[in-house]
Amino acid sequence: MFGKVKDPVCKKKIKRAEAVDTSEYEGKLYYFCSKDCKDKFEKNPSKYV
Ligand SMILES: [Zn+2]
């Protein structure tokens, strides 16, 4: 995996170090490529996990 994570909102694969923002949901940490993706996720996290 070498630090690659998937943005659950736009499904883009990003490097952990490149993630603009993160959010914790049900004990799991999610990484986002943009603030926009994070906002969408936080409005309705169950839609994306
Ligand atoms: Zn994204």
mmCIF file of the protein (N, C-alpha, C, O) and its ligand, coordinates in Angstrom:
data_MODEL
# 
_entry.id   MODEL 
# 
loop_
_entity.id 
_entity.type 
_entity.pdbx_number_of_molecules 
1 polymer     1 
2 non-polymer 1 
# 
_entity_poly.entity_id                      1 
_entity_poly.type                           'polypeptide(L)' 
_entity_poly.nstd_linkage                   no 
_entity_poly.nstd_monomer                   no 
_entity_poly.pdbx_seq_one_letter_code       MFGKVKDPVCKKKIKRAEAVDTSEYEGKLYYFCSKDCKDKFEKNPSKYV 
_entity_poly.pdbx_seq_one_letter_code_can   MFGKVKDPVCKKKIKRAEAVDTSEYEGKLYYFCSKDCKDKFEKNPSKYV 
_entity_poly.pdbx_strand_id                 A 
# 
loop_
_entity_poly_seq.entity_id 
_entity_poly_seq.num 
_entity_poly_seq.mon_id 
_entity_poly_seq.hetero 
1 1  MET n 
1 2  PHE n 
1 3  GLY n 
1 4  LYS n 
1 5  VAL n 
1 6  LYS n 
1 7  ASP n 
1 8  PRO n 
1 9  VAL n 
1 10 CYS n 
1 11 LYS n 
1 12 LYS n 
1 13 LYS n 
1 14 ILE n 
1 15 LYS n 
1 16 ARG n 
1 17 ALA n 
1 18 GLU n 
1 19 ALA n 
1 20 VAL n 
1 21 ASP n 
1 22 THR n 
1 23 SER n 
1 24 GLU n 
1 25 TYR n 
1 26 GLU n 
1 27 GLY n 
1 28 LYS n 
1 29 LEU n 
1 30 TYR n 
1 31 TYR n 
1 32 PHE n 
1 33 CYS n 
1 34 SER n 
1 35 LYS n 
1 36 ASP n 
1 37 CYS n 
1 38 LYS n 
1 39 ASP n 
1 40 LYS n 
1 41 PHE n 
1 42 GLU n 
1 43 LYS n 
1 44 ASN n 
1 45 PRO n 
1 46 SER n 
1 47 LYS n 
1 48 TYR n 
1 49 VAL n 
# 
loop_
_struct_asym.id 
_struct_asym.entity_id 
A 1 
B 2 
# 
loop_
_chem_comp.id 
_chem_comp.type 
_chem_comp.mon_nstd_flag 
ALA 'L-peptide linking' y 
ARG 'L-peptide linking' y 
ASN 'L-peptide linking' y 
ASP 'L-peptide linking' y 
CYS 'L-peptide linking' y 
GLU 'L-peptide linking' y 
GLY 'peptide linking'   y 
ILE 'L-peptide linking' y 
LEU 'L-peptide linking' y 
LYS 'L-peptide linking' y 
MET 'L-peptide linking' y 
PHE 'L-peptide linking' y 
PRO 'L-peptide linking' y 
SER 'L-peptide linking' y 
THR 'L-peptide linking' y 
TYR 'L-peptide linking' y 
VAL 'L-peptide linking' y 
ZN  non-polymer         . 
# 
_pdbx_entity_nonpoly.entity_id   2 
_pdbx_entity_nonpoly.name        ? 
_pdbx_entity_nonpoly.comp_id     ZN 
# 
_pdbx_nonpoly_scheme.asym_id         B 
_pdbx_nonpoly_scheme.entity_id       2 
_pdbx_nonpoly_scheme.mon_id          ZN 
_pdbx_nonpoly_scheme.ndb_seq_num     1 
_pdbx_nonpoly_scheme.pdb_seq_num     101 
_pdbx_nonpoly_scheme.auth_seq_num    101 
_pdbx_nonpoly_scheme.pdb_mon_id      ZN 
_pdbx_nonpoly_scheme.auth_mon_id     ZN 
_pdbx_nonpoly_scheme.pdb_strand_id   A 
_pdbx_nonpoly_scheme.pdb_ins_code    . 
# 
loop_
_atom_site.group_PDB 
_atom_site.id 
_atom_site.type_symbol 
_atom_site.label_atom_id 
_atom_site.label_alt_id 
_atom_site.label_comp_id 
_atom_site.label_asym_id 
_atom_site.label_entity_id 
_atom_site.label_seq_id 
_atom_site.pdbx_PDB_ins_code 
_atom_site.Cartn_x 
_atom_site.Cartn_y 
_atom_site.Cartn_z 
_atom_site.occupancy 
_atom_site.B_iso_or_equiv 
_atom_site.pdbx_formal_charge 
_atom_site.auth_seq_id 
_atom_site.auth_comp_id 
_atom_site.auth_asym_id 
_atom_site.auth_atom_id 
_atom_site.pdbx_PDB_model_num 
ATOM   1   N  N  . MET A 1 1  ? 0.827   -1.215 0.000  1.00 0.00 ? 1   MET A N  1 
ATOM   2   C  CA . MET A 1 1  ? 0.000   0.000  0.000  1.00 0.00 ? 1   MET A CA 1 
ATOM   3   C  C  . MET A 1 1  ? 0.861   1.264  0.000  1.00 0.00 ? 1   MET A C  1 
ATOM   4   O  O  . MET A 1 1  ? 0.465   2.255  -0.614 1.00 0.00 ? 1   MET A O  1 
ATOM   5   N  N  . PHE A 1 2  ? 1.967   1.272  0.632  1.00 0.00 ? 2   PHE A N  1 
ATOM   6   C  CA . PHE A 1 2  ? 2.944   2.356  0.626  1.00 0.00 ? 2   PHE A CA 1 
ATOM   7   C  C  . PHE A 1 2  ? 2.342   3.751  0.698  1.00 0.00 ? 2   PHE A C  1 
ATOM   8   O  O  . PHE A 1 2  ? 2.695   4.636  -0.082 1.00 0.00 ? 2   PHE A O  1 
ATOM   9   N  N  . GLY A 1 3  ? 1.444   3.930  1.629  1.00 0.00 ? 3   GLY A N  1 
ATOM   10  C  CA . GLY A 1 3  ? 0.954   5.276  1.877  1.00 0.00 ? 3   GLY A CA 1 
ATOM   11  C  C  . GLY A 1 3  ? -0.124  5.762  0.930  1.00 0.00 ? 3   GLY A C  1 
ATOM   12  O  O  . GLY A 1 3  ? -0.524  6.925  0.988  1.00 0.00 ? 3   GLY A O  1 
ATOM   13  N  N  . LYS A 1 4  ? -0.613  4.856  0.030  1.00 0.00 ? 4   LYS A N  1 
ATOM   14  C  CA . LYS A 1 4  ? -1.691  5.285  -0.876 1.00 0.00 ? 4   LYS A CA 1 
ATOM   15  C  C  . LYS A 1 4  ? -3.041  5.043  -0.204 1.00 0.00 ? 4   LYS A C  1 
ATOM   16  O  O  . LYS A 1 4  ? -3.287  4.000  0.402  1.00 0.00 ? 4   LYS A O  1 
ATOM   17  N  N  . VAL A 1 5  ? -3.883  6.027  -0.335 1.00 0.00 ? 5   VAL A N  1 
ATOM   18  C  CA . VAL A 1 5  ? -5.213  5.909  0.256  1.00 0.00 ? 5   VAL A CA 1 
ATOM   19  C  C  . VAL A 1 5  ? -6.252  6.332  -0.785 1.00 0.00 ? 5   VAL A C  1 
ATOM   20  O  O  . VAL A 1 5  ? -5.932  6.983  -1.780 1.00 0.00 ? 5   VAL A O  1 
ATOM   21  N  N  . LYS A 1 6  ? -7.489  5.949  -0.531 1.00 0.00 ? 6   LYS A N  1 
ATOM   22  C  CA . LYS A 1 6  ? -8.545  6.315  -1.459 1.00 0.00 ? 6   LYS A CA 1 
ATOM   23  C  C  . LYS A 1 6  ? -9.453  7.354  -0.824 1.00 0.00 ? 6   LYS A C  1 
ATOM   24  O  O  . LYS A 1 6  ? -9.941  7.195  0.295  1.00 0.00 ? 6   LYS A O  1 
ATOM   25  N  N  . ASP A 1 7  ? -9.655  8.402  -1.566 1.00 0.00 ? 7   ASP A N  1 
ATOM   26  C  CA . ASP A 1 7  ? -10.628 9.413  -1.156 1.00 0.00 ? 7   ASP A CA 1 
ATOM   27  C  C  . ASP A 1 7  ? -12.020 8.802  -1.343 1.00 0.00 ? 7   ASP A C  1 
ATOM   28  O  O  . ASP A 1 7  ? -12.401 8.481  -2.468 1.00 0.00 ? 7   ASP A O  1 
ATOM   29  N  N  . PRO A 1 8  ? -12.779 8.638  -0.263 1.00 0.00 ? 8   PRO A N  1 
ATOM   30  C  CA . PRO A 1 8  ? -14.071 7.931  -0.374 1.00 0.00 ? 8   PRO A CA 1 
ATOM   31  C  C  . PRO A 1 8  ? -15.127 8.722  -1.139 1.00 0.00 ? 8   PRO A C  1 
ATOM   32  O  O  . PRO A 1 8  ? -16.131 8.152  -1.567 1.00 0.00 ? 8   PRO A O  1 
ATOM   33  N  N  . VAL A 1 9  ? -14.920 10.006 -1.313 1.00 0.00 ? 9   VAL A N  1 
ATOM   34  C  CA . VAL A 1 9  ? -15.933 10.834 -1.971 1.00 0.00 ? 9   VAL A CA 1 
ATOM   35  C  C  . VAL A 1 9  ? -15.757 10.809 -3.496 1.00 0.00 ? 9   VAL A C  1 
ATOM   36  O  O  . VAL A 1 9  ? -16.702 10.499 -4.221 1.00 0.00 ? 9   VAL A O  1 
ATOM   37  N  N  . CYS A 1 10 ? -14.577 11.127 -3.973 1.00 0.00 ? 10  CYS A N  1 
ATOM   38  C  CA . CYS A 1 10 ? -14.368 11.183 -5.425 1.00 0.00 ? 10  CYS A CA 1 
ATOM   39  C  C  . CYS A 1 10 ? -13.678 9.929  -5.949 1.00 0.00 ? 10  CYS A C  1 
ATOM   40  O  O  . CYS A 1 10 ? -13.479 9.786  -7.155 1.00 0.00 ? 10  CYS A O  1 
ATOM   41  N  N  . LYS A 1 11 ? -13.308 9.010  -5.037 1.00 0.00 ? 11  LYS A N  1 
ATOM   42  C  CA . LYS A 1 11 ? -12.694 7.719  -5.382 1.00 0.00 ? 11  LYS A CA 1 
ATOM   43  C  C  . LYS A 1 11 ? -11.293 7.843  -5.969 1.00 0.00 ? 11  LYS A C  1 
ATOM   44  O  O  . LYS A 1 11 ? -10.751 6.874  -6.501 1.00 0.00 ? 11  LYS A O  1 
ATOM   45  N  N  . LYS A 1 12 ? -10.722 9.003  -5.875 1.00 0.00 ? 12  LYS A N  1 
ATOM   46  C  CA . LYS A 1 12 ? -9.369  9.196  -6.380 1.00 0.00 ? 12  LYS A CA 1 
ATOM   47  C  C  . LYS A 1 12 ? -8.382  8.561  -5.425 1.00 0.00 ? 12  LYS A C  1 
ATOM   48  O  O  . LYS A 1 12 ? -8.570  8.593  -4.209 1.00 0.00 ? 12  LYS A O  1 
ATOM   49  N  N  . LYS A 1 13 ? -7.309  7.975  -5.990 1.00 0.00 ? 13  LYS A N  1 
ATOM   50  C  CA . LYS A 1 13 ? -6.250  7.447  -5.146 1.00 0.00 ? 13  LYS A CA 1 
ATOM   51  C  C  . LYS A 1 13 ? -5.221  8.542  -4.932 1.00 0.00 ? 13  LYS A C  1 
ATOM   52  O  O  . LYS A 1 13 ? -4.713  9.137  -5.883 1.00 0.00 ? 13  LYS A O  1 
ATOM   53  N  N  . ILE A 1 14 ? -4.930  8.793  -3.686 1.00 0.00 ? 14  ILE A N  1 
ATOM   54  C  CA . ILE A 1 14 ? -3.972  9.849  -3.373 1.00 0.00 ? 14  ILE A CA 1 
ATOM   55  C  C  . ILE A 1 14 ? -2.932  9.311  -2.405 1.00 0.00 ? 14  ILE A C  1 
ATOM   56  O  O  . ILE A 1 14 ? -3.144  8.314  -1.714 1.00 0.00 ? 14  ILE A O  1 
ATOM   57  N  N  . LYS A 1 15 ? -1.811  9.999  -2.380 1.00 0.00 ? 15  LYS A N  1 
ATOM   58  C  CA . LYS A 1 15 ? -0.805  9.640  -1.389 1.00 0.00 ? 15  LYS A CA 1 
ATOM   59  C  C  . LYS A 1 15 ? -1.223  10.251 -0.064 1.00 0.00 ? 15  LYS A C  1 
ATOM   60  O  O  . LYS A 1 15 ? -1.729  11.371 0.009  1.00 0.00 ? 15  LYS A O  1 
ATOM   61  N  N  . ARG A 1 16 ? -0.992  9.473  0.969  1.00 0.00 ? 16  ARG A N  1 
ATOM   62  C  CA . ARG A 1 16 ? -1.349  9.928  2.310  1.00 0.00 ? 16  ARG A CA 1 
ATOM   63  C  C  . ARG A 1 16 ? -0.777  11.329 2.588  1.00 0.00 ? 16  ARG A C  1 
ATOM   64  O  O  . ARG A 1 16 ? -1.444  12.183 3.171  1.00 0.00 ? 16  ARG A O  1 
ATOM   65  N  N  . ALA A 1 17 ? 0.449   11.534 2.163  1.00 0.00 ? 17  ALA A N  1 
ATOM   66  C  CA . ALA A 1 17 ? 1.115   12.815 2.425  1.00 0.00 ? 17  ALA A CA 1 
ATOM   67  C  C  . ALA A 1 17 ? 0.496   13.961 1.629  1.00 0.00 ? 17  ALA A C  1 
ATOM   68  O  O  . ALA A 1 17 ? 0.664   15.129 1.979  1.00 0.00 ? 17  ALA A O  1 
ATOM   69  N  N  . GLU A 1 18 ? -0.224  13.618 0.552  1.00 0.00 ? 18  GLU A N  1 
ATOM   70  C  CA . GLU A 1 18 ? -0.833  14.651 -0.294 1.00 0.00 ? 18  GLU A CA 1 
ATOM   71  C  C  . GLU A 1 18 ? -2.257  14.984 0.129  1.00 0.00 ? 18  GLU A C  1 
ATOM   72  O  O  . GLU A 1 18 ? -2.857  15.921 -0.398 1.00 0.00 ? 18  GLU A O  1 
ATOM   73  N  N  . ALA A 1 19 ? -2.792  14.239 1.059  1.00 0.00 ? 19  ALA A N  1 
ATOM   74  C  CA . ALA A 1 19 ? -4.163  14.490 1.487  1.00 0.00 ? 19  ALA A CA 1 
ATOM   75  C  C  . ALA A 1 19 ? -4.279  15.887 2.080  1.00 0.00 ? 19  ALA A C  1 
ATOM   76  O  O  . ALA A 1 19 ? -3.471  16.295 2.915  1.00 0.00 ? 19  ALA A O  1 
ATOM   77  N  N  . VAL A 1 20 ? -5.294  16.606 1.634  1.00 0.00 ? 20  VAL A N  1 
ATOM   78  C  CA . VAL A 1 20 ? -5.504  17.969 2.098  1.00 0.00 ? 20  VAL A CA 1 
ATOM   79  C  C  . VAL A 1 20 ? -6.140  17.960 3.483  1.00 0.00 ? 20  VAL A C  1 
ATOM   80  O  O  . VAL A 1 20 ? -5.863  18.818 4.322  1.00 0.00 ? 20  VAL A O  1 
ATOM   81  N  N  . ASP A 1 21 ? -6.995  16.971 3.698  1.00 0.00 ? 21  ASP A N  1 
ATOM   82  C  CA . ASP A 1 21 ? -7.702  16.926 4.968  1.00 0.00 ? 21  ASP A CA 1 
ATOM   83  C  C  . ASP A 1 21 ? -8.072  15.490 5.326  1.00 0.00 ? 21  ASP A C  1 
ATOM   84  O  O  . ASP A 1 21 ? -8.117  14.610 4.467  1.00 0.00 ? 21  ASP A O  1 
ATOM   85  N  N  . THR A 1 22 ? -8.332  15.276 6.604  1.00 0.00 ? 22  THR A N  1 
ATOM   86  C  CA . THR A 1 22 ? -8.732  13.953 7.058  1.00 0.00 ? 22  THR A CA 1 
ATOM   87  C  C  . THR A 1 22 ? -9.955  14.074 7.955  1.00 0.00 ? 22  THR A C  1 
ATOM   88  O  O  . THR A 1 22 ? -10.257 15.143 8.485  1.00 0.00 ? 22  THR A O  1 
ATOM   89  N  N  . SER A 1 23 ? -10.641 12.969 8.108  1.00 0.00 ? 23  SER A N  1 
ATOM   90  C  CA . SER A 1 23 ? -11.789 12.959 8.995  1.00 0.00 ? 23  SER A CA 1 
ATOM   91  C  C  . SER A 1 23 ? -11.915 11.581 9.617  1.00 0.00 ? 23  SER A C  1 
ATOM   92  O  O  . SER A 1 23 ? -11.703 10.569 8.949  1.00 0.00 ? 23  SER A O  1 
ATOM   93  N  N  . GLU A 1 24 ? -12.258 11.545 10.887 1.00 0.00 ? 24  GLU A N  1 
ATOM   94  C  CA . GLU A 1 24 ? -12.425 10.266 11.543 1.00 0.00 ? 24  GLU A CA 1 
ATOM   95  C  C  . GLU A 1 24 ? -13.901 9.933  11.629 1.00 0.00 ? 24  GLU A C  1 
ATOM   96  O  O  . GLU A 1 24 ? -14.718 10.758 12.037 1.00 0.00 ? 24  GLU A O  1 
ATOM   97  N  N  . TYR A 1 25 ? -14.226 8.719  11.240 1.00 0.00 ? 25  TYR A N  1 
ATOM   98  C  CA . TYR A 1 25 ? -15.617 8.287  11.287 1.00 0.00 ? 25  TYR A CA 1 
ATOM   99  C  C  . TYR A 1 25 ? -15.660 6.854  11.764 1.00 0.00 ? 25  TYR A C  1 
ATOM   100 O  O  . TYR A 1 25 ? -15.025 5.982  11.172 1.00 0.00 ? 25  TYR A O  1 
ATOM   101 N  N  . GLU A 1 26 ? -16.396 6.603  12.820 1.00 0.00 ? 26  GLU A N  1 
ATOM   102 C  CA . GLU A 1 26 ? -16.507 5.273  13.438 1.00 0.00 ? 26  GLU A CA 1 
ATOM   103 C  C  . GLU A 1 26 ? -15.136 4.633  13.671 1.00 0.00 ? 26  GLU A C  1 
ATOM   104 O  O  . GLU A 1 26 ? -14.934 3.444  13.424 1.00 0.00 ? 26  GLU A O  1 
ATOM   105 N  N  . GLY A 1 27 ? -14.209 5.453  14.151 1.00 0.00 ? 27  GLY A N  1 
ATOM   106 C  CA . GLY A 1 27 ? -12.900 4.944  14.538 1.00 0.00 ? 27  GLY A CA 1 
ATOM   107 C  C  . GLY A 1 27 ? -11.919 4.750  13.397 1.00 0.00 ? 27  GLY A C  1 
ATOM   108 O  O  . GLY A 1 27 ? -10.792 4.300  13.608 1.00 0.00 ? 27  GLY A O  1 
ATOM   109 N  N  . LYS A 1 28 ? -12.349 5.093  12.178 1.00 0.00 ? 28  LYS A N  1 
ATOM   110 C  CA . LYS A 1 28 ? -11.476 4.949  11.020 1.00 0.00 ? 28  LYS A CA 1 
ATOM   111 C  C  . LYS A 1 28 ? -11.147 6.314  10.448 1.00 0.00 ? 28  LYS A C  1 
ATOM   112 O  O  . LYS A 1 28 ? -11.982 7.219  10.428 1.00 0.00 ? 28  LYS A O  1 
ATOM   113 N  N  . LEU A 1 29 ? -9.901  6.443  9.980  1.00 0.00 ? 29  LEU A N  1 
ATOM   114 C  CA . LEU A 1 29 ? -9.475  7.722  9.446  1.00 0.00 ? 29  LEU A CA 1 
ATOM   115 C  C  . LEU A 1 29 ? -9.599  7.722  7.919  1.00 0.00 ? 29  LEU A C  1 
ATOM   116 O  O  . LEU A 1 29 ? -9.125  6.807  7.246  1.00 0.00 ? 29  LEU A O  1 
ATOM   117 N  N  . TYR A 1 30 ? -10.234 8.750  7.395  1.00 0.00 ? 30  TYR A N  1 
ATOM   118 C  CA . TYR A 1 30 ? -10.402 8.886  5.948  1.00 0.00 ? 30  TYR A CA 1 
ATOM   119 C  C  . TYR A 1 30 ? -9.630  10.098 5.458  1.00 0.00 ? 30  TYR A C  1 
ATOM   120 O  O  . TYR A 1 30 ? -9.514  11.113 6.145  1.00 0.00 ? 30  TYR A O  1 
ATOM   121 N  N  . TYR A 1 31 ? -9.104  9.959  4.239  1.00 0.00 ? 31  TYR A N  1 
ATOM   122 C  CA . TYR A 1 31 ? -8.254  11.005 3.657  1.00 0.00 ? 31  TYR A CA 1 
ATOM   123 C  C  . TYR A 1 31 ? -8.947  11.620 2.452  1.00 0.00 ? 31  TYR A C  1 
ATOM   124 O  O  . TYR A 1 31 ? -9.619  10.931 1.684  1.00 0.00 ? 31  TYR A O  1 
ATOM   125 N  N  . PHE A 1 32 ? -8.775  12.922 2.301  1.00 0.00 ? 32  PHE A N  1 
ATOM   126 C  CA . PHE A 1 32 ? -9.464  13.622 1.219  1.00 0.00 ? 32  PHE A CA 1 
ATOM   127 C  C  . PHE A 1 32 ? -8.498  14.456 0.382  1.00 0.00 ? 32  PHE A C  1 
ATOM   128 O  O  . PHE A 1 32 ? -7.524  15.014 0.887  1.00 0.00 ? 32  PHE A O  1 
ATOM   129 N  N  . CYS A 1 33 ? -8.804  14.521 -0.920 1.00 0.00 ? 33  CYS A N  1 
ATOM   130 C  CA . CYS A 1 33 ? -7.946  15.277 -1.843 1.00 0.00 ? 33  CYS A CA 1 
ATOM   131 C  C  . CYS A 1 33 ? -8.224  16.764 -1.735 1.00 0.00 ? 33  CYS A C  1 
ATOM   132 O  O  . CYS A 1 33 ? -7.392  17.584 -2.123 1.00 0.00 ? 33  CYS A O  1 
ATOM   133 N  N  . SER A 1 34 ? -9.391  17.117 -1.208 1.00 0.00 ? 34  SER A N  1 
ATOM   134 C  CA . SER A 1 34 ? -9.745  18.534 -1.117 1.00 0.00 ? 34  SER A CA 1 
ATOM   135 C  C  . SER A 1 34 ? -10.673 18.770 0.066  1.00 0.00 ? 34  SER A C  1 
ATOM   136 O  O  . SER A 1 34 ? -11.273 17.846 0.615  1.00 0.00 ? 34  SER A O  1 
ATOM   137 N  N  . LYS A 1 35 ? -10.764 20.029 0.431  1.00 0.00 ? 35  LYS A N  1 
ATOM   138 C  CA . LYS A 1 35 ? -11.661 20.423 1.515  1.00 0.00 ? 35  LYS A CA 1 
ATOM   139 C  C  . LYS A 1 35 ? -13.117 20.138 1.113  1.00 0.00 ? 35  LYS A C  1 
ATOM   140 O  O  . LYS A 1 35 ? -13.960 19.785 1.938  1.00 0.00 ? 35  LYS A O  1 
ATOM   141 N  N  . ASP A 1 36 ? -13.366 20.307 -0.173 1.00 0.00 ? 36  ASP A N  1 
ATOM   142 C  CA . ASP A 1 36 ? -14.696 20.055 -0.719 1.00 0.00 ? 36  ASP A CA 1 
ATOM   143 C  C  . ASP A 1 36 ? -15.142 18.622 -0.470 1.00 0.00 ? 36  ASP A C  1 
ATOM   144 O  O  . ASP A 1 36 ? -16.276 18.380 -0.057 1.00 0.00 ? 36  ASP A O  1 
ATOM   145 N  N  . CYS A 1 37 ? -14.245 17.671 -0.722 1.00 0.00 ? 37  CYS A N  1 
ATOM   146 C  CA . CYS A 1 37 ? -14.561 16.263 -0.505 1.00 0.00 ? 37  CYS A CA 1 
ATOM   147 C  C  . CYS A 1 37 ? -14.814 16.005 0.976  1.00 0.00 ? 37  CYS A C  1 
ATOM   148 O  O  . CYS A 1 37 ? -15.713 15.245 1.335  1.00 0.00 ? 37  CYS A O  1 
ATOM   149 N  N  . LYS A 1 38 ? -14.028 16.632 1.824  1.00 0.00 ? 38  LYS A N  1 
ATOM   150 C  CA . LYS A 1 38 ? -14.220 16.436 3.252  1.00 0.00 ? 38  LYS A CA 1 
ATOM   151 C  C  . LYS A 1 38 ? -15.586 16.965 3.699  1.00 0.00 ? 38  LYS A C  1 
ATOM   152 O  O  . LYS A 1 38 ? -16.284 16.331 4.490  1.00 0.00 ? 38  LYS A O  1 
ATOM   153 N  N  . ASP A 1 39 ? -15.946 18.123 3.185  1.00 0.00 ? 39  ASP A N  1 
ATOM   154 C  CA . ASP A 1 39 ? -17.245 18.704 3.555  1.00 0.00 ? 39  ASP A CA 1 
ATOM   155 C  C  . ASP A 1 39 ? -18.393 17.796 3.137  1.00 0.00 ? 39  ASP A C  1 
ATOM   156 O  O  . ASP A 1 39 ? -19.343 17.587 3.891  1.00 0.00 ? 39  ASP A O  1 
ATOM   157 N  N  . LYS A 1 40 ? -18.293 17.258 1.920  1.00 0.00 ? 40  LYS A N  1 
ATOM   158 C  CA . LYS A 1 40 ? -19.331 16.335 1.443  1.00 0.00 ? 40  LYS A CA 1 
ATOM   159 C  C  . LYS A 1 40 ? -19.417 15.112 2.342  1.00 0.00 ? 40  LYS A C  1 
ATOM   160 O  O  . LYS A 1 40 ? -20.504 14.669 2.713  1.00 0.00 ? 40  LYS A O  1 
ATOM   161 N  N  . PHE A 1 41 ? -18.256 14.576 2.683  1.00 0.00 ? 41  PHE A N  1 
ATOM   162 C  CA . PHE A 1 41 ? -18.201 13.394 3.528  1.00 0.00 ? 41  PHE A CA 1 
ATOM   163 C  C  . PHE A 1 41 ? -18.843 13.661 4.883  1.00 0.00 ? 41  PHE A C  1 
ATOM   164 O  O  . PHE A 1 41 ? -19.631 12.855 5.377  1.00 0.00 ? 41  PHE A O  1 
ATOM   165 N  N  . GLU A 1 42 ? -18.505 14.784 5.470  1.00 0.00 ? 42  GLU A N  1 
ATOM   166 C  CA . GLU A 1 42 ? -18.993 15.067 6.821  1.00 0.00 ? 42  GLU A CA 1 
ATOM   167 C  C  . GLU A 1 42 ? -20.485 15.372 6.856  1.00 0.00 ? 42  GLU A C  1 
ATOM   168 O  O  . GLU A 1 42 ? -21.125 15.223 7.896  1.00 0.00 ? 42  GLU A O  1 
ATOM   169 N  N  . LYS A 1 43 ? -21.040 15.798 5.727  1.00 0.00 ? 43  LYS A N  1 
ATOM   170 C  CA . LYS A 1 43 ? -22.482 16.018 5.671  1.00 0.00 ? 43  LYS A CA 1 
ATOM   171 C  C  . LYS A 1 43 ? -23.247 14.717 5.696  1.00 0.00 ? 43  LYS A C  1 
ATOM   172 O  O  . LYS A 1 43 ? -24.355 14.638 6.226  1.00 0.00 ? 43  LYS A O  1 
ATOM   173 N  N  . ASN A 1 44 ? -22.629 13.673 5.100  1.00 0.00 ? 44  ASN A N  1 
ATOM   174 C  CA . ASN A 1 44 ? -23.341 12.412 4.986  1.00 0.00 ? 44  ASN A CA 1 
ATOM   175 C  C  . ASN A 1 44 ? -22.364 11.232 4.905  1.00 0.00 ? 44  ASN A C  1 
ATOM   176 O  O  . ASN A 1 44 ? -22.278 10.557 3.879  1.00 0.00 ? 44  ASN A O  1 
ATOM   177 N  N  . PRO A 1 45 ? -21.623 10.990 6.010  1.00 0.00 ? 45  PRO A N  1 
ATOM   178 C  CA . PRO A 1 45 ? -20.545 9.988  5.949  1.00 0.00 ? 45  PRO A CA 1 
ATOM   179 C  C  . PRO A 1 45 ? -21.028 8.577  5.591  1.00 0.00 ? 45  PRO A C  1 
ATOM   180 O  O  . PRO A 1 45 ? -20.309 7.827  4.932  1.00 0.00 ? 45  PRO A O  1 
ATOM   181 N  N  . SER A 1 46 ? -22.223 8.220  6.015  1.00 0.00 ? 46  SER A N  1 
ATOM   182 C  CA . SER A 1 46 ? -22.678 6.844  5.778  1.00 0.00 ? 46  SER A CA 1 
ATOM   183 C  C  . SER A 1 46 ? -22.886 6.562  4.300  1.00 0.00 ? 46  SER A C  1 
ATOM   184 O  O  . SER A 1 46 ? -22.926 5.403  3.888  1.00 0.00 ? 46  SER A O  1 
ATOM   185 N  N  . LYS A 1 47 ? -23.021 7.617  3.498  1.00 0.00 ? 47  LYS A N  1 
ATOM   186 C  CA . LYS A 1 47 ? -23.174 7.440  2.059  1.00 0.00 ? 47  LYS A CA 1 
ATOM   187 C  C  . LYS A 1 47 ? -21.878 6.971  1.405  1.00 0.00 ? 47  LYS A C  1 
ATOM   188 O  O  . LYS A 1 47 ? -21.899 6.342  0.347  1.00 0.00 ? 47  LYS A O  1 
ATOM   189 N  N  . TYR A 1 48 ? -20.752 7.281  2.041  1.00 0.00 ? 48  TYR A N  1 
ATOM   190 C  CA . TYR A 1 48 ? -19.456 7.059  1.395  1.00 0.00 ? 48  TYR A CA 1 
ATOM   191 C  C  . TYR A 1 48 ? -18.645 5.902  1.966  1.00 0.00 ? 48  TYR A C  1 
ATOM   192 O  O  . TYR A 1 48 ? -17.669 5.481  1.345  1.00 0.00 ? 48  TYR A O  1 
ATOM   193 N  N  . VAL A 1 49 ? -19.010 5.393  3.096  1.00 0.00 ? 49  VAL A N  1 
ATOM   194 C  CA . VAL A 1 49 ? -18.177 4.321  3.680  1.00 0.00 ? 49  VAL A CA 1 
ATOM   195 C  C  . VAL A 1 49 ? -18.731 2.933  3.356  1.00 0.00 ? 49  VAL A C  1 
ATOM   196 O  O  . VAL A 1 49 ? -18.155 1.927  3.768  1.00 0.00 ? 49  VAL A O  1 
HETATM 197 ZN ZN . ZN  B 2 .  ? -11.635 13.959 -3.459 1.00 0.00 2 101 ZN  A ZN 1 
# 
